[in-house]
Amino acid sequence: MNAVRKAVNIFAPAAQKSEDGRDKWSSRPAFVLAAMGGAIGLGNILRYPSIVFNNNGLQWFIPYFIALFFLGIPVLLLEISIGQAYRGGCIIAYDHISKRTKGVGLAVIFNGYVVTTYYVPILCFVMNYFRNSFTSPLPWTGRPSEFYMDDVVNNVDPIPGTFNSDGSVATYTEYPGTGMVPETTGWAAFIFFVVWLCMFKGVGLTGRVVYFTVRDL
């Protein structure tokens, strides 16, 4: 048992403690990479080129850089400074500013929860396609929509809404239920487990994980 515990501590070390007893990052690069990981998402990698293309290419960077340097970076520095000044997480920091701004800190936590709950299913779909990409012929050949709707998501078909003769809505579209694909469900459980593995020992472990995840972006 002690050998297992030592092995866990080697690969997942506990976070270092600061003078006030709070966990601290093992190094400055670890914190910078973690902050980058919080800002870089699939949209920045996959959707960004199409946004540039659909907004006239190079000239789109003019308003983009204006927003980045006068809004994005100052807000990021302000958020980090508030956390450093009040030596606490977002809820504690905003609560110390004013009782009325505590909701802002709660909104930050809720935003992280929402991002996780929609990114994990997207990764489940990716893993499903990745696993099926090793088969020949590809299972979605000639049926891309049917493969996604039936083999990946398997949602119950919606009941279309109806309209009155004057064009007003008589009944809204109803969604009677959702399906459950065993493979997609299994990938969801696995990915949530991996997320837990990346953070169960606090910033001591997360600081190591970001060297292999964010750096590869």
C-alpha positions, 0 to 999 in steps of 0.5 A: 500500500505504501508503494502505491502511495509513493508511486501516486505521489511521484506522478501526482504530487500534492500542491506546495503550500504558501505562507498563508496555507493556501495551495500554490503553483509549482512554477510560474510557467505552470500557472501561465500554461494553466491560464492559457488553457482556460482561454484556449478552446476548441473554438479558437482552434477549429472555428477561428480560421472560418471567422477570419475568412468570413470577415474579409481576412486581414482587415478583420484583425483591426477590430480584433486587436482593438478588442484584444488589447483594450478589453481582453488583456486588461480584463484578464489582468484585472481578474488575476490582480483581484485574486492576488489581492484578496488571496482567494478564489473568484467567489471569495475575491468578489465577495470581499470587493462587495456583497453585491458582486459575489454573484459575479464570482458564482457566475465564473464557477457556473461558466466553468461547469457549463463549459465542461458539460458541453465540451465532454460530449463533444469529445465523446463524439470525437472519440466515437468517430476516431474509433470508427475511423479504423474501419473500412469502409467508413461507417458514415460513407454515404450517410453522414447525417444518419450515422451521427443521429443514429449511431453517435447521438441516437436522439428520439425524433422530435414531434414538429410544431404546428401553425394556425391559419394566421401564421401564429404558433399552435403547438411548439415542437416537442422533444419526447426523449433522448437516446443513449448510445452505449459507446458514447456513454462509455466515452463520457464516463471515461473522459469525466474520469480523465478530467478528475485525474487531472485535478484530484490532487489540486494545482500540484498535479494540474501544473504537471498536466498542463505541460503535456496538454496546453503546450501541445496546442 
